[in-house]
Amino acid sequence: MNLSEAERREMRMTDLASATGLSPSRITRLVDDLQCRGFVSKRRSADDGRGNVASLTDKGLAKLEESYPEHLDSARNRVTDHVSPSDIRRVSRSLANIADHLED
């Protein structure tokens, strides 16, 4: 998802690790696996040649789009179906307040 929303559907591996909350070594293993399946490509950064850039392929984007409905259904069944609308609104406001504070 992070790659699909990034400019040109690509991110430096370190930025991708940070965005996902995964360690650099874990994101490398994950991207390598996705690359083997044709969902992601990886190349040296043209900016400095030191880091790597992961790019979501057309095949990867298609797979992501295909999986969204099932993923959203699963999240609803496991989480939001068990929380009242008023609790969701309350938590949403609380998280928005936290995010606003972090951006300051």
N, C-alpha and C positions, 0 to 999 in steps of 0.2 A: 504494500500500500504506500509506504514512504516513497519508493521509487516511482510509482505511478503518479504521484502528486508533485514530484520534483521537476524542475525545469529540464526539458529534454529527456525526462524519465531516467535521470542519472544522478548519482551522488558519489562523493568520495567515500571510501570505505570507512574512514574514521567518523565522518559525519553520519553515515548510515548506522554505525554501531551506537553512536550517541543518541540518535533519534529513536532507536528501537530499545535502548536500555540494555543492549547486549555487550559483552566484552569484545574487543577487537578480534581476539582469536576465535570466539564463537561465531561472529558475523562472517569471518573468513571461511570457516567450515560450512556455514549455511549457504553462502554465496557460491562456493565451489560446488556444492551439491546441486543448487539451482542451475548453475552453469552447465553441469553435466547433462541436465534434463532439457536444456535449451531455453529456459525461462529468463535467464540473466546472462549478460556477457560482462567480462571484466577486462580492463586494459590499464596500462600505465597512464598516469595523469599527464596530459599535454602541458599543463601549467608549469610543473616543476620536475616531472619525471620520477619523483620519489614515491608518491602515493599511488594507490590504485583507485579506479573509478568503476563502480558497478552500474550497469545499464539494464533496464527492463526491456526485454525483447518484445516483439509483436506477439510471439507465442505466449510469453509470460503475461502480457496484458490481457490477452484473450482468456487465459486460465484464471486470472484474477477476477475478471468480469463474470466468468462462468460460475465461480465459487461464491460470489457475494450473496446471492439469495439464500443459499444453504447456510452460510456463515451467520447472516443476520437472523435467520430462523433459529439457529442454535443458540445465539446470544439471547434472543427473546425467551426461548423455552427455559434456558438455564438461569436467567437473571431477571429481566424486566417483567416477566409474567408473574413473578413472586414479590414484586414491590408495588405499593400503591402509587397512583399518579401524584398524590400530594407529597409522598416521600421522594419521588423522582425529582419533582420541582424543587424541593428543599435542598436535596443533595446537589442539584444542578446550580442553584444559587450559591451554595457554599463553595463549590469548586470554582465557579466564576470569580468569586471574591478572592480566593487563594491565587488564581491565575493573574488577576489584576494586581495583587500585591507583588507577585513575583516579577511582573513586567516593570514595576516602578524602579 
